[in-house]
Amino acid sequence: MKYILIGGAWPYANGSLHIGHVAALLPGDVLARYYRLKGDQVFYVSGSDCYGTPITIRAKQEGRTPKEISDYYHDEFCYVFEKLGFSYDLYSKTADCSHIKFVSDFHKKLYKSDYIYEKTAPQAFCEHCQKVLTDRLVKGICPKCGSQTRADQCDYCGTVLEPESVITPVCSECGNIVNFLETKQLYIALSKLENQLLNYLSSKSNWRKNAVAFTKKYIDEGLRDRAITRNLDWGIDVPKEGYEDKKIYIWAENILGYLSVSKVVAERRGVKFEELWGSNARHYYVHGKDNISFHTIMLPALLLAHGENLRLPDDIISSEYLTLEGRKISTSQNWAIWMKDIVEKYNPDSIRYFLITNGPEKRDTDFSWREFVERNNNELLGAYGNFVNRTLAFLVKYNDSTVPTGIIEDEIKEKIWDIYLRVGAKIEDGHFKDALEVIFGFVRFGNKYYDSMEPWKTRIADKDKCDNTLYNCVQIIANLAVLLQPFLPFSSQKIANWLNLENERKPQYVREGFKISDISILFERLDKKIIEEEREKLGKETIITA
């Protein structure tokens, strides 16, 4: 049994989650459910990012405190994840006392290494607003691609920036040119870690192409040392004398959440933290492509500089972007589908299915309401739900809800064993869409088998053949429920209850004579009129307040 750590990216608690956020995070839950069924010990962790400039900006806009804002959205995130079936072992927040203590202790140790040094650096200051500006409050032109951008990271080319490096830096609040004052900060010497990080990257042939490309690009350009402290009012205190007016830079504390939260879970289970972060483990990190560098460079750099041989990331599950009805998602223009709204209206398995089968796994993909409705009606309801319902309803109606006598056919038995192996390999390598396609190929096989055997005819003409057909269909359904559990947990659990399946990932067979529990419909047909109804909501002015 291995220790499997799965870290889902920590969403900023400054606004509601939309479909793009969840599309990037959902693979983490698939991995967690899969490995638990296999019998491995899973540590699936994440939390809300409660510090940083976006939250202080939102708080100022709404006349609230940063804590009030972050607490409000943290609660909303927890609700959404619960409705969608996210099975976190612990979903925490960066404002939690255990995280703050862990980060403080980690940084104290970090500061003793050869990779941390003090340096006098420029600090953006707006004369008009009479205040120090954080990186996100400075706008300018990216020196790499020439696009308008914030001064922390370019939204277009992904380059990590500093305010002094952007061209024509201005205050985002008043638009005036910013000045730069001198202040001391602590820096991590990424330049000294470049060879170690390059060797680390070269060993990761299984990463997604975007993760390899982004990381290689940063390293090839030459890694620049980065500040790990900032002049901020809202954040975790720097545990060093002389830095009482500063906070730990958000990127140098939020990614340590994977360590702080997994430590809490490990202690609860009596597992040593050093073992979870040691050799008998596999670590997955699940996020969108805008967070790649923080997981492939910044986190490894912090772990290496810390010097206690903590495990570096094994697998990077980095999604591309999800667009909406052919346009980039824009929260400011309300061109978004808010998760808090759709979890109230639609089957969570329907949402999960669409965001995986149509997810931005290898390239940007688009969410359209038409395709959402069609996939629900044609694939979930028409193919999978129909196969399950007509098989089990047949037994309820004509066989007293009892699994008949039969013998599993060799072809079906071989397919079941083969699919477990193929799907397992694809999930472990991060190919979730391909895994689902293999499973739904088996769904189509089941429907074809049912049709070809015509049990509605053989029920009278050849009862033994009818019984054998239905017996084999029940075995297909049982194994579909097990295979689909990581993807569609709600409908899978229904079938597991009906057929008394074990909570284990292995070929399972329902014995003859078993009495099926009361069945119900797995998926409902969606009326096509909702396509235009939902489209009409996009882009309309709305006010979302905490």
C-alpha positions in Angstrom: 0.0 0.0 0.0 1.3 3.4 -1.1 0.7 6.8 0.4 -1.1 8.9 -2.3 -1.0 12.6 -1.8 -3.4 14.6 -4.1 -3.2 18.3 -3.8 -5.9 20.4 -5.4 -5.1 24.0 -6.2 -6.3 26.5 -3.5 -8.9 28.8 -5.0 -8.7 32.5 -4.0 -11.5 33.3 -1.5 -12.4 36.6 -3.2 -15.2 35.5 -5.4 -17.5 32.6 -6.4 -16.2 29.5 -8.2 -17.1 29.2 -11.9 -17.0 26.2 -14.2 -13.4 26.9 -15.3 -12.2 26.5 -11.7 -14.0 23.2 -11.1 -13.0 21.8 -14.5 -9.3 22.1 -13.4 -9.9 20.7 -9.9 -12.3 17.8 -10.7 -9.5 15.4 -11.8 -8.2 15.5 -8.2 -11.4 13.9 -6.9 -11.3 11.2 -9.6 -7.8 10.3 -8.5 -8.7 10.2 -4.9 -11.7 8.0 -5.3 -9.8 5.7 -7.7 -6.9 5.2 -5.3 -9.1 4.6 -2.3 -11.0 1.9 -4.2 -7.6 0.3 -5.0 -6.8 0.2 -1.3 -4.1 2.8 -1.1 -4.0 5.3 1.7 -5.1 8.6 0.2 -4.4 12.1 1.4 -6.6 14.4 -0.7 -6.1 17.9 0.5 -6.8 21.5 -0.5 -8.2 24.7 1.0 -9.2 28.3 0.4 -6.5 30.9 -0.2 -7.5 33.6 2.2 -4.6 36.0 1.9 -3.3 38.2 -0.9 -4.3 41.4 -2.7 -7.4 40.1 -4.5 -9.2 39.6 -1.2 -8.2 43.0 0.2 -9.4 44.7 -3.0 -12.8 42.9 -2.7 -13.0 43.8 0.9 -12.4 47.5 0.2 -15.0 47.5 -2.6 -17.7 46.1 -0.3 -16.7 47.9 2.9 -15.9 44.7 4.7 -12.8 43.2 6.3 -10.6 40.8 4.4 -11.5 38.1 6.9 -15.2 38.6 6.4 -14.7 38.2 2.6 -12.5 35.2 2.8 -14.7 33.4 5.4 -17.8 34.0 3.2 -16.3 32.5 0.1 -14.6 29.7 2.0 -18.0 28.6 3.2 -19.4 28.9 -0.3 -16.6 26.8 -1.7 -17.2 24.1 0.9 -20.9 24.0 0.0 -20.1 23.7 -3.8 -17.5 21.0 -3.3 -19.9 19.0 -1.1 -22.7 19.2 -3.6 -20.4 18.0 -6.4 -19.1 15.1 -4.3 -15.5 16.2 -3.9 -14.1 13.8 -1.3 -11.4 15.9 0.3 -9.9 14.3 3.4 -9.4 17.8 4.6 -10.4 21.1 2.9 -8.9 23.8 5.0 -7.9 27.5 4.5 -4.6 29.5 4.7 -6.0 31.5 7.6 -6.3 28.3 9.7 -4.0 28.3 12.8 -2.4 25.0 11.9 -1.4 26.3 8.5 0.0 29.6 9.9 2.1 27.7 12.5 3.4 25.2 9.9 4.3 28.0 7.5 6.0 30.0 10.3 8.1 27.0 11.4 8.9 26.1 7.8 10.2 29.6 7.1 12.3 29.8 10.2 14.1 26.7 9.0 14.2 28.0 5.5 15.9 31.3 6.5 18.8 29.3 7.9 19.7 27.8 4.5 22.2 29.1 2.0 19.3 29.9 -0.5 17.7 32.7 1.4 19.3 36.2 1.6 18.4 39.8 2.3 18.4 42.4 -0.4 17.3 46.0 -0.8 14.7 46.1 -3.6 12.4 48.5 -5.3 8.9 48.9 -3.7 6.1 50.3 -5.8 4.6 53.4 -4.3 1.7 55.6 -5.5 2.2 59.3 -4.6 -1.4 60.0 -5.5 -2.9 57.3 -3.3 -0.2 57.7 -0.7 0.4 54.0 -0.3 2.6 51.1 -1.0 1.3 49.0 -3.9 1.4 45.2 -4.1 2.3 43.6 -7.3 -1.3 43.0 -8.4 -2.1 46.7 -7.9 0.5 47.7 -10.5 -0.3 47.5 -14.2 1.9 47.9 -17.2 3.2 46.3 -20.3 4.7 42.8 -20.2 8.4 43.1 -21.3 8.2 39.6 -22.9 5.1 39.8 -25.0 4.0 43.4 -25.0 0.6 42.8 -23.6 -1.2 44.9 -20.9 -0.8 43.0 -17.6 -0.7 43.0 -13.9 2.8 43.2 -12.4 2.8 39.8 -10.7 2.3 37.5 -13.7 1.4 38.1 -17.3 -2.1 36.7 -18.1 -1.1 36.2 -21.8 2.3 34.6 -21.9 2.5 33.4 -18.3 5.8 35.2 -17.5 6.4 35.8 -13.7 7.0 39.5 -13.3 8.1 42.1 -10.7 6.6 45.6 -10.7 9.9 47.2 -11.6 10.2 44.9 -14.7 7.0 46.0 -16.4 7.1 48.8 -18.9 5.3 52.0 -17.9 4.0 50.8 -14.5 0.9 52.6 -13.2 -1.3 52.3 -10.2 -4.4 50.2 -11.0 -6.6 52.3 -8.7 -5.8 55.8 -9.9 -3.9 55.3 -13.2 -0.9 57.4 -12.2 2.7 56.5 -12.8 4.2 54.7 -9.8 7.4 55.6 -8.0 9.8 53.0 -6.5 11.1 53.3 -3.0 13.9 51.1 -1.5 13.0 48.5 1.1 14.7 45.3 2.3 13.1 41.9 1.5 14.1 38.3 1.8 14.8 36.5 -1.4 15.1 32.8 -2.4 18.1 32.2 -4.7 16.4 30.3 -7.6 19.5 30.9 -9.6 21.5 28.7 -7.3 18.8 26.0 -7.6 18.6 26.1 -11.4 20.7 22.9 -12.1 18.8 20.9 -9.5 15.5 22.1 -10.9 16.6 21.3 -14.5 17.6 17.7 -13.5 14.3 17.3 -11.7 12.4 18.4 -14.8 14.3 16.1 -17.1 13.2 13.1 -15.0 9.5 13.9 -15.5 8.6 12.4 -18.8 5.0 11.7 -17.7 4.0 15.3 -17.2 1.5 17.0 -19.5 3.0 18.9 -22.4 1.9 22.3 -21.0 3.7 21.6 -17.7 6.9 20.6 -19.4 6.8 23.5 -21.9 6.0 26.2 -19.3 8.6 24.9 -16.8 11.3 24.5 -19.5 10.6 28.0 -20.7 11.2 29.5 -17.3 14.4 27.6 -16.7 15.8 28.3 -20.3 15.2 32.0 -19.8 17.4 31.8 -16.6 15.7 31.7 -13.2 15.7 35.0 -11.4 15.8 35.1 -7.6 12.4 35.9 -6.1 11.2 37.9 -3.1 9.5 35.8 -0.4 8.4 38.7 1.7 6.3 41.7 0.9 5.0 45.0 2.4 1.5 43.9 3.1 -1.2 44.4 5.8 -3.0 41.1 5.2 -1.1 37.9 5.4 1.2 35.7 7.5 3.8 37.5 9.6 7.4 37.0 8.6 9.0 35.1 11.5 12.2 37.1 11.5 13.4 40.1 13.6 13.4 43.3 11.6 10.5 42.3 9.4 7.7 43.2 11.6 6.2 45.5 9.0 6.1 42.7 6.3 4.2 39.5 5.5 5.3 36.3 3.8 4.6 36.7 0.1 1.5 34.7 -0.8 3.2 32.4 -3.2 5.7 31.4 -0.6 3.0 30.3 1.9 -0.1 29.1 0.0 1.7 26.3 -1.8 2.9 25.1 1.6 -0.7 24.3 2.3 -0.3 20.9 0.8 2.2 20.2 3.5 0.4 21.8 6.4 -3.0 20.2 5.6 -1.5 16.7 4.8 0.3 16.9 8.1 -2.9 17.4 10.0 -4.5 14.4 8.2 -1.4 12.3 8.8 -1.4 13.0 12.5 -5.1 12.1 12.8 -4.3 8.7 11.2 -1.1 8.1 13.1 1.0 8.3 10.0 4.4 10.0 10.2 4.6 13.1 8.1 8.1 12.2 7.0 6.8 8.9 5.5 4.0 10.6 3.6 6.6 13.0 2.2 9.1 10.2 1.7 9.9 7.4 -0.8 6.8 5.2 -0.4 4.5 7.8 -1.8 3.2 9.3 -5.0 2.2 13.0 -5.1 -0.2 14.5 -7.6 -0.9 18.3 -8.0 -4.1 19.3 -9.8 -4.5 22.8 -11.1 -5.0 25.1 -14.1 -2.1 26.0 -16.4 -1.8 29.5 -14.9 -0.5 27.8 -11.8 2.1 25.5 -13.4 5.2 27.4 -12.4 4.2 27.6 -8.8 4.0 23.8 -8.7 6.9 22.9 -10.9 9.4 25.5 -9.9 8.4 27.5 -6.7 7.2 24.5 -4.6 10.2 22.3 -5.5 12.5 25.3 -4.9 11.1 25.8 -1.4 11.3 22.1 -0.6 14.9 21.9 -1.9 16.0 25.0 0.0 14.3 23.7 3.2 16.8 20.9 3.1 14.9 18.0 4.7 14.7 15.8 1.7 10.9 16.2 1.3 9.3 14.6 -1.7 9.1 16.7 -4.9 6.0 16.6 -7.0 5.6 13.4 -9.0 2.6 14.1 -11.3 1.5 17.5 -12.5 -2.2 17.4 -13.7 -2.3 20.9 -15.3 -5.5 21.7 -17.3 -5.7 24.2 -20.2 -8.5 26.8 -20.3 -12.2 26.3 -20.5 -14.1 28.8 -22.6 -17.9 29.5 -22.5 -20.1 29.5 -25.6 -17.0 30.3 -27.7 -15.7 33.2 -25.5 -13.2 33.5 -22.7 -14.8 33.4 -19.3 -15.0 36.9 -17.8 -16.1 37.3 -14.2 -16.2 41.1 -14.5 -18.6 40.9 -17.4 -20.6 38.0 -15.8 -19.7 35.8 -18.8 -19.5 32.8 -16.5 -21.5 30.0 -15.1 -21.3 30.1 -11.3 -21.0 26.8 -9.6 -23.2 27.8 -6.6 -26.1 28.2 -9.1 -25.8 25.1 -11.3 -25.2 22.7 -8.4 -28.7 23.6 -7.3 -30.3 22.9 -10.6 -28.6 20.0 -12.3 -27.6 16.4 -11.4 -24.0 16.6 -9.9 -23.0 13.5 -11.9 -24.2 15.3 -15.1 -22.0 18.2 -14.3 -19.0 16.0 -13.4 -19.4 13.9 -16.6 -19.5 16.9 -18.9 -16.6 18.7 -17.2 -14.4 15.6 -17.6 -15.5 14.4 -21.0 -15.3 17.9 -22.3 -12.6 19.1 -19.9 -9.5 21.1 -21.0 -7.2 18.2 -20.4 -4.8 18.6 -23.4 -6.1 21.8 -25.1 -8.6 24.6 -24.5 -12.2 23.3 -24.7 -15.6 25.1 -24.7 -18.6 24.7 -22.5 -21.8 25.1 -24.4 -25.3 24.6 -23.0 -26.4 22.7 -26.1 -23.6 20.2 -25.8 -24.2 19.8 -22.0 -27.9 19.0 -22.6 -27.1 16.7 -25.5 -24.4 14.7 -23.7 -26.7 14.3 -20.7 -29.6 13.1 -22.8 -27.7 11.0 -25.3 -24.9 9.5 -23.3 -25.8 9.5 -19.6 -29.5 9.0 -20.0 -29.8 7.5 -23.5 -26.8 5.1 -23.3 -25.8 4.4 -19.7 -29.0 5.1 -17.8 -31.1 3.3 -20.4 -29.0 0.2 -20.3 -29.2 0.0 -16.5 -32.9 0.8 -16.3 -34.2 -1.5 -18.9 -32.1 -4.4 -17.6 -33.1 -4.0 -13.9 -36.7 -2.9 -14.7 -37.1 -6.1 -16.7 -36.0 -8.2 -13.8 -38.3 -6.2 -11.4 -41.3 -6.7 -13.7 -40.8 -10.2 -15.0 -38.5 -12.0 -12.5 -39.6 -10.8 -9.1 -36.6 -8.4 -8.8 -34.3 -11.4 -8.7 -31.1 -12.0 -10.5 -31.7 -15.1 -12.7 -29.5 -18.2 -13.1 -26.7 -17.7 -15.7 -23.1 -18.2 -16.7 -20.8 -15.2 -17.3 -19.8 -15.4 -21.0 -16.1 -15.6 -21.8 -16.1 -12.5 -24.0 -17.8 -10.4 -21.3 -15.5 -11.7 -18.5 -12.4 -10.9 -20.6 -13.7 -7.4 -21.4 -14.3 -6.7 -17.7 -10.7 -7.7 -16.7 -9.2 -5.8 -19.7 -11.2 -2.7 -19.0 -10.1 -2.5 -15.3 -6.5 -2.7 -16.4 -6.8 -0.1 -19.2 -8.9 2.4 -17.3 -6.6 2.1 -14.2 -3.5 2.9 -16.2 -5.2 5.9 -17.9 -6.4 7.3 -14.6 -3.0 7.0 -12.9 -1.4 8.7 -15.9 -3.9 11.6 -15.8 -5.8 10.6 -19.0 -9.3 11.0 -17.6 -11.2 11.6 -20.8 -9.7 8.5 -22.4 -10.6 6.5 -19.3 -14.2 7.5 -19.5 -14.3 6.8 -23.3 -13.1 3.2 -22.6 -15.8 2.7 -20.0 -18.5 4.1 -22.2 -17.3 1.8 -25.0 -18.4 -0.9 -22.6 -21.7 0.8 -22.1 -22.3 0.7 -25.8 -21.3 -2.9 -25.9 -23.8 -3.7 -23.2 -26.6 -2.0 -25.1 -25.6 -3.9 -28.3 -25.5 -7.2 -26.4 -29.0 -6.6 -24.9 -30.5 -5.7 -28.3 -28.9 -8.6 -30.1 -30.1 -11.1 -27.5 -33.7 -9.7 -27.5 -34.8 -10.8 -24.0 -38.2 -9.3 -24.6 -38.7 -12.1 -27.1 -36.8 -14.9 -25.4 -38.7 -14.4 -22.2 -41.4 -16.6 -23.7 -39.6 -18.4 -26.5 -36.5 -19.5 -24.6 -36.5 -18.7 -20.8 -33.0 -20.1 -20.2 -31.5 -17.9 -22.9 -33.4 -14.9 -21.5 -32.2 -15.6 -18.0 -28.6 -15.9 -19.2 -28.8 -12.7 -21.1 -30.1 -10.7 -18.1 -27.6 -12.4 -15.8 -24.7 -11.2 -18.0 -26.2 -7.7 -18.3 -26.4 -7.4 -14.5 -22.7 -8.3 -14.3 -21.9 -5.6 -16.8 -23.9 -3.1 -14.8 -22.2 -4.1 -11.6 -18.7 -3.5 -13.0 -19.7 -0.3 -14.8 -20.8 1.1 -11.4 -17.4 0.2 -9.9 -15.4 1.6 -12.9 -17.5 4.8 -12.9 -17.4 5.4 -9.2 -14.5 7.9 -9.4 -16.2 9.8 -12.1 -20.0 9.5 -11.3 -20.1 8.8 -7.5 -23.8 9.5 -7.0 -25.2 7.2 -9.6 -22.6 4.6 -8.9 -23.5 4.5 -5.2 -27.2 4.0 -6.2 -26.3 0.9 -8.2 -23.9 -0.3 -5.5 -26.8 -0.1 -3.1 -29.2 -1.9 -5.4 -26.8 -4.7 -6.1 -24.9 -4.8 -2.7 -21.5 -4.2 -4.3 -18.3 -4.1 -2.4 -16.5 -0.8 -2.0 -13.4 -2.2 -3.8 -11.9 -1.8 -7.2 -12.0 -5.3 -8.7 -14.3 -7.3 -11.0 -17.5 -8.0 -9.1 -20.3 -10.4 -9.9 -23.8 -10.5 -8.5 -24.9 -14.0 -7.4 -28.0 -15.6 -8.9 -31.0 -15.4 -6.7 -30.0 -12.0 -5.3 -33.0 -9.8 -4.7 -32.5 -6.3 -6.2 -33.4 -3.3 -4.0 -36.0 -0.8 -5.2 -34.6 0.9 -8.3 -35.1 4.4 -9.6 -34.1 6.5 -12.6 -30.4 7.5 -12.6 -30.6 10.5 -14.9 -33.5 12.7 -16.0 -33.9 14.1 -19.5 -33.1 17.8 -19.8 -35.5 19.9 -21.8 -33.8 21.6 -24.7 -35.5 24.9 -23.8 -33.0 25.4 -21.0 -30.3 26.0 -23.6 -31.6 29.4 -24.5 -32.8 30.1 -21.0 -29.3 29.6 -19.6 -27.6 31.5 -22.5 -29.9 34.4 -21.8 -28.3 34.8 -18.4 -24.8 35.2 -19.7 -23.3 38.7 -19.7 -26.2 40.3 -17.9 -25.3 42.6 -15.0 -25.3 41.0 -11.6 -24.0 42.0 -8.2 -22.4 39.3 -6.2 -21.6 40.4 -2.6 -20.3 38.6 0.4 
